[in-house]
Every structure is written in C-alpha cells, then in structure tokens.
Amino acid sequence: MHDRLRAGLLIAPALAIFLAFFLIPLGYLAVAGGAGGYSAILTEPRFLRSLISTLLVAAATTMITLFISTIMGLFLARVRFRGRSTLLALLTLPLAFPGVVVGYLVIMLAGRQGLIAEVSMALGGDRIVFAYSLAGLLLGYVYFSIPRTLLTLMAAAEKLDPRLEEAARSLGASPFAVLRDVLLPGIAPAMAAAGAICFATATGAFGTAFALASRIDVLPMVIYTEFTLQANLAVAAALSFLLGIATWAVLALARGASGGAAA
C-alpha cells in the first residue's frame, strides 16, 4: 500500500504536466478545428503546399545536421588538441540565441545587404540573396540545430569502447570499415534520438521564419497568419493539431528505433 502511494506521488507531477501541457491543449485544438477547419486544409492548395514545404525543410535540416554533427562529434570525441574546449564552446554558442536572433544572423549573411551579397557584387557578379527564402530558413535551422545534436553524438561516441576499434583495425579493417561497422552502429540510437528532436524542432520553429519574412510558407507562419491576421481560429487550430500529431509521431518512431533513447 505504501509503495503504491509513493509511486503515485512520484508520478503525479508527470501526469499533471502531461495533462496540462499536452493532452488538454491538444484535445482543445482537435475540437476547435471543427469540420470547417479540417475541410479547408484538405481543399485549399496553400495549406498542402505549406505542409510539404515544412516537412521538406525539416527533413533536409535533419539530414544536413546529422551529417555535419556526426563528423564533428566523432572527431572531437576521439581527438584531443589545444583549443578543443574553445572550439566546442564556439560550436555550441547558437544555443544561447533565440530563433529571432538566428534569423537576423542569416539576414546579415545572406540578406540584401549581407556579406554574401556584398562579396558577389565586389567580384563583379549579381547580388546573391537567399535569406528570405526556404534556403535561408534551412540555413538558420541547421545553424541552431547543430549544437544540441553535436553534444548528443559526442556523448554517445565517448561511451564507445575503444577496444572495438582497435580489434577491427587489428583484423585489417580500413578506416572507412571501422566507421561503417563499429562507430556508426554504436552511435545509431543517439543519431535516431537527435535526428527526431532536430526534425521536431524544425517543423515547429517560428522565430527564425518570422524574422526572415512573413512570406515564407511553412506551417508555423501559416498558423500565425491564420490566427492573427485572418482571425481564422478553426484553420489555425486544425493546423496546430496536425502539426502536433505529426511531431509526436516522429518522436515516437525515433524512440522505438533507438530503443528508448529518444525522449
């Protein structure tokens, strides 16, 4: 009896948070969408395009972030050199920036008066500007997704037994074979977890898209426009519900693929 009471007291805060911040809001959004909101999503091409754009940007962000973070994570986990701590601190600096600041950084780099535009003009070419497009949004998402993914993969790589690599090399395995057969399988659960979080973050990130331009047609911006400018609560609620369900499904799949490593 006492054990059940103690277990109930321990799990009560988690249940309260789950009800207050997930189940009740999601249920409200599902109901608030109504038949009109969901039918509008199915019949309006703009909503379908925004959904496809959001998923494509999130998928591209995840793949690019995992590729870069895996290379850097394995290198930093295995190689010790002077200035390593400073380099790691610089690589994780974007964690301190909110999404709006990241958007402004992208504008400073690839905006109309940005560094890339000025250099391209100085070289005699056309002004290169892509900050206000999906390419600029992708750049911003990758920028703030790398730090947390890098730290996750570094922690996983540091837990690998170096003797496995030594054994593979002693059997004549090439560096690529060691990477393919030892290192990548060893950090695969962490990659699945980090990739899922990266994908979920990219699908719902609003600050960066808002800073770059309101014309970027991704779901967070569409939801904001429908709710604030169009006063279309039903469509905004329906889109929010679908976005939440899709994000939850990705996290659940990653949790299964990583053996429970993903939250």
DACOR-V68152 format. One record per pair of residues at least 12 apart in sequence whose ideal C-beta (glycine too) atoms are under 10 Angstrom apart, sorted by the first residue. I is the first residue (numbers start at 0). J is the second residue. If there is no record, write none. Layout:
BEGIN
I|J  I|J
END
This chain:
BEGIN
21|243  21|247  24|239  24|240  24|243  25|239  25|240  25|243  25|244  25|247  26|240  27|236  27|239  27|240  28|235  28|236  28|237  28|238  28|239  28|240  28|241  28|242  28|243  28|244  29|236  29|237  29|239  29|240  29|241  29|243  29|244  30|236  30|240  31|232  31|233  31|235  31|236  31|237  31|239  31|240  32|232  32|233  32|234  32|235  32|236  32|237  32|238  32|239  32|240  32|241  33|232  33|233  33|234  33|236  33|237  34|233  34|237  35|231  35|233  35|234  35|237  36|225  36|231  36|232  36|233  36|234  36|235  36|236  36|237  36|238  36|239  36|240  36|241  37|233  37|234  37|236  37|237  37|238  37|240  37|241  38|233  38|234  38|237  39|225  39|231  39|233  39|234  39|237  39|238  40|233  40|234  40|237  40|238  40|240  40|241  41|237  43|234  45|216  45|221  46|216  46|218  46|221  46|225  46|234  46|237  46|238  46|241  48|216  48|217  48|221  49|215  49|216  49|217  49|218  49|219  49|220  49|221  49|222  49|224  49|238  50|202  50|216  50|217  50|218  50|221  50|238  50|241  50|242  50|245  51|216  51|217  52|133  52|136  52|215  52|216  52|217  52|218  52|220  52|221  53|133  53|136  53|201  53|202  53|203  53|204  53|208  53|216  53|217  53|218  53|219  53|220  53|221  53|242  53|245  54|198  54|201  54|202  54|217  54|218  54|245  54|249  55|133  55|137  55|217  56|133  56|134  56|136  56|137  56|140  56|201  56|202  56|204  56|208  56|215  56|217  56|218  57|137  57|140  57|144  57|197  57|198  57|199  57|200  57|201  57|202  57|203  57|204  57|217  57|218  57|245  57|246  57|249  58|194  58|197  58|198  58|201  58|202  59|133  59|134  59|137  59|140  59|141  59|201  60|136  60|137  60|138  60|139  60|140  60|141  60|142  60|143  60|144  60|145  60|194  60|197  60|198  60|200  60|201  60|202  60|204  61|140  61|141  61|144  61|148  61|193  61|194  61|195  61|196  61|197  61|198  61|199  61|200  61|201  61|202  61|249  62|141  62|194  62|197  62|198  63|137  63|138  63|140  63|141  63|144  63|145  63|197  64|140  64|141  64|142  64|143  64|144  64|145  64|146  64|147  64|148  64|149  64|193  64|194  64|197  64|198  64|200  64|201  65|144  65|145  65|148  65|152  65|190  65|191  65|193  65|194  65|197  65|198  66|141  67|141  67|144  67|145  67|148  67|149  68|90  68|141  68|144  68|145  68|146  68|147  68|148  68|149  68|150  68|151  68|152  68|153  68|190  68|193  68|194  68|197  69|148  69|149  69|152  69|156  69|178  69|182  69|183  69|186  69|189  69|190  69|193  70|149  70|152  70|178  71|86  71|87  71|90  71|145  71|148  71|149  71|152  71|153  72|90  72|145  72|148  72|149  72|150  72|151  72|152  72|153  72|154  72|155  72|156  72|157  72|186  72|189  72|190  72|193  73|152  73|153  73|155  73|156  73|159  73|178  73|182  73|183  73|186  74|153  74|156  75|87  75|90  75|149  75|150  75|152  75|153  75|156  75|157  76|152  76|153  76|154  76|155  76|156  76|157  76|158  76|159  76|182  76|186  77|153  77|156  77|157  77|159  77|161  77|164  77|182  87|146  87|149  87|150  87|153  89|146  90|145  90|146  90|149  90|150  90|153  91|145  91|146  91|147  91|149  91|150  92|146  93|139  93|141  93|142  93|143  93|144  93|145  93|146  93|147  94|143  94|145  94|146  94|147  94|150  95|146  96|142  96|143  96|146  96|206  96|207  97|143  97|206  97|207  97|210  98|139  98|140  98|143  98|200  98|204  98|205  98|206  98|207  98|208  98|209  98|210  98|219  99|205  99|206  99|207  99|208  99|209  99|210  99|211  100|139  100|143  100|206  100|207  100|210  101|138  101|139  101|140  101|142  101|143  101|204  101|206  101|207  101|210  101|211  102|130  102|135  102|136  102|139  102|142  102|143  102|204  102|206  102|207  102|208  102|209  102|210  102|211  102|212  103|130  103|139  103|207  103|210  103|211  104|130  104|138  104|139  104|142  104|143  104|207  104|210  105|129  105|130  105|131  105|134  105|135  105|136  105|137  105|138  105|139  105|140  105|142  105|207  105|210  105|211  106|128  106|130  106|131  106|135  106|139  106|210  106|211  106|212  107|130  108|129  108|130  108|135  108|138  108|139  108|142  109|127  109|128  109|129  109|130  109|131  109|132  109|134  109|135  109|138  109|139  109|211  110|128  110|129  110|130  110|131  110|135  110|211  111|126  111|128  111|130  111|131  112|126  112|128  113|126  113|127  113|128  113|129  113|130  113|135  115|127  115|128  115|129  115|130  116|128  116|129  116|130  130|210  130|211  130|212  131|211  131|212  131|213  131|214  131|215  132|211  132|212  132|214  132|215  133|208  133|211  133|215  133|216  133|217  135|207  135|208  135|211  135|212  135|215  136|201  136|204  136|207  136|208  136|210  136|211  136|212  136|215  136|217  136|220  137|201  138|207  138|211  139|201  139|204  139|206  139|207  139|208  139|210  139|211  140|197  140|200  140|201  140|202  140|204  140|207  140|208  140|217  141|197  141|201  142|207  143|197  143|200  143|201  143|204  143|206  143|207  144|193  144|194  144|196  144|197  144|198  144|200  144|201  144|204  145|197  147|193  147|196  147|197  147|200  148|189  148|190  148|192  148|193  148|194  148|196  148|197  148|200  149|193  150|193  151|186  151|189  151|190  151|192  151|193  151|194  151|196  151|197  151|260  152|186  152|189  152|190  152|192  152|193  153|186  153|189  154|186  154|189  155|182  155|185  155|186  155|187  155|188  155|189  155|190  155|192  155|193  155|260  156|182  156|185  156|186  156|189  157|186  158|185  158|186  158|189  159|181  159|182  159|184  159|185  159|186  160|181  160|185  163|177  163|180  163|181  163|182  163|184  163|185  164|177  164|178  164|181  164|182  164|185  165|177  165|181  166|181  167|180  167|181  167|182  168|181  187|256  187|257  187|258  187|260  188|253  188|254  188|256  188|257  188|258  188|259  188|260  188|261  189|257  189|260  189|261  190|253  190|256  190|257  190|260  191|252  191|253  191|254  191|255  191|256  191|257  191|258  191|260  191|261  192|250  192|253  192|254  192|256  192|257  192|258  192|259  192|260  192|261  192|262  193|253  193|257  193|260  193|261  194|249  194|253  194|256  194|257  194|261  195|246  195|249  195|250  195|251  195|252  195|253  195|254  195|256  195|257  195|260  195|261  195|262  196|249  196|250  196|253  196|261  196|262  197|253  198|245  198|246  198|249  198|250  198|253  199|242  199|243  199|245  199|246  199|247  199|248  199|249  199|250  199|253  199|261  200|246  201|217  201|246  202|217  202|218  202|219  202|242  202|243  202|245  202|246  202|249  203|217  203|218  203|219  203|222  203|239  203|242  203|243  203|245  203|246  204|217  204|219  205|217  205|218  205|219  205|220  205|222  205|223  206|219  207|219  208|220  208|221  208|223  209|223  213|228  218|238  218|239  218|241  218|242  218|245  219|238  219|239  219|242  221|234  221|235  221|238  221|242  222|234  222|235  222|236  222|237  222|238  222|239  222|242  223|235  225|237  225|238  225|239  226|238  226|239  249|261  250|262
END
